[in-house]
Amino acid sequence: MTSFPSVVISGSGLWTPPYSITNEELVNVLNENADRFNHANADAIERGEVAPMAKSDAAFIEKASGIRERYVYEKDGILDINRMRPNIPARAENEMSQQAEMAVAAARAALDDANRNATDIDAVIVSCAYTQRAYPAIAIEVQEALGIEGFGFDMLVACSAATFALQRAYEMVRSGTARSVLVINPELVTPQLNYADRDSHFIFGDVATAMVVENEDQVAAKQYFRVLDTKAVTKYSNNIRSNFGHLSRAADIDAFAPANLFHQEGRKVFKEVCPMAAEHMSSQLAALDIDNQTVKRWWLHQANINMNILIAKKLLGRTATEEEAPIVLDRFGNTASAGSIIAFTLYHKDFANGDIGVICSFGAGYSIGSLVIECVQG
């Protein structure tokens, strides 16, 4: 009978940009832009031919999302009324890409946390909402920068990119394809936003996270988390979309017109994804004969505080405490796939031997991914 090794998460790392933007700052530029538009189109608006551009305020953003501020890779371009998008200059081909630079920083933090060197890693997975180019893979660039032998590849699964990549890493270690896998989520997502759109301009922030996944027999960390189970599901939906891509050139369209940037049907997403995510985790735990009430912590995707409150209530039958379902989106914004990994990285050191936690993502696709993990004190 085949015996499979136990697979663990032995380290995690987080990199944040040096800049942050508050709701107030975003609202100021959005409202100034709305005033300009409405003034320039006053006659057409009065005739009913053009809809006025809506204004906003910081209180609306916080109530709707729970977000107060977010880290950004570049700030000045976003807040420039004549630009309203990040200003990230292109780099020469012999320079490290911005996304690889972010990834390397998070990876080094994760390696330190796992008490590992780059030479201990066999594979690199870069998994995120976007990569800044098609090829060569960002993962292979990171592999080269860190001096890792083996192989690397990129994955794109929007908000579930991290959990889906962790599942791939789990399978690779369990099958013996690799001893240790570095999973990195360099989420450079602020360029996708339409900063003139009241409903979405505040949503995203930039960040990079990383985790080391390896065979339990070789762990060097003093605290690590045994993966008890992984689960993933997808269901096609148009309710969260980003349409720009290389075929835009062949279609003779403006690749970055508002309709091709990030947009969503927020109410539909809330109504459909919340019960899906709660049922997904509950059924996974039931199959493991684990009672939801015994889970110490739920590291949930960080898109919207109201979604997390509702999902946790469905899981527990009551409102979760801050310790049970920590929120980081108030200061990070929606960081796509990295959100649940940020929550884990910041809130796991208090776990004791045998404590159970769940990492779960949910979002565009739709896609939902989760891992049930158990703390081990080495």
Sequence and secondary structure as in RCSB ss.txt:
>XXXX:A:sequence
MTSFPSVVISGSGLWTPPYSITNEELVNVLNENADRFNHANADAIERGEVAPMAKSDAAFIEKASGIRERYVYEK
DGILDINRMRPNIPARAENEMSQQAEMAVAAARAALDDANRNATDIDAVIVSCAYTQRAYPAIAIEVQEALGIEG
FGFDMLVACSAATFALQRAYEMVRSGTARSVLVINPELVTPQLNYADRDSHFIFGDVATAMVVENEDQVAAKQYF
RVLDTKAVTKYSNNIRSNFGHLSRAADIDAFAPANLFHQEGRKVFKEVCPMAAEHMSSQLAALDIDNQTVKRWWL
HQANINMNILIAKKLLGRTATEEEAPIVLDRFGNTASAGSIIAFTLYHKDFANGDIGVICSFGAGYSIGSLVIEC
VQG
>XXXX:A:secstr
      EEEEEEEEE  SEEEEHHHHHHHHHHHHHHHHHHTHHHHHTTSS       HHHHHHHH   EEEES  
HHHH TTT S       TTS  HHHHHHHHHHHHHHHHHT  GGG  EEEEEES  SSSSS HHHHHHHHHT  S
EEEEEE GGGHHHHHHHHHHHHHHHTS SEEEEEEEE  GGG  TT TTTTTSB  EEEEEEEEEGGG   SEEE
EEEEEEEEE   SSEE   STHHHHHTS TTSGGGS EE HHHHHHHHHHHHHHHHHHHHHHTT  GGG  EEEE
  S HHHHHHHHHHHHSS   TTTS   HHHH B GGGHHHHHHHHS TT  TT EEEEEEEETTTEEEEEEEEE
EE 
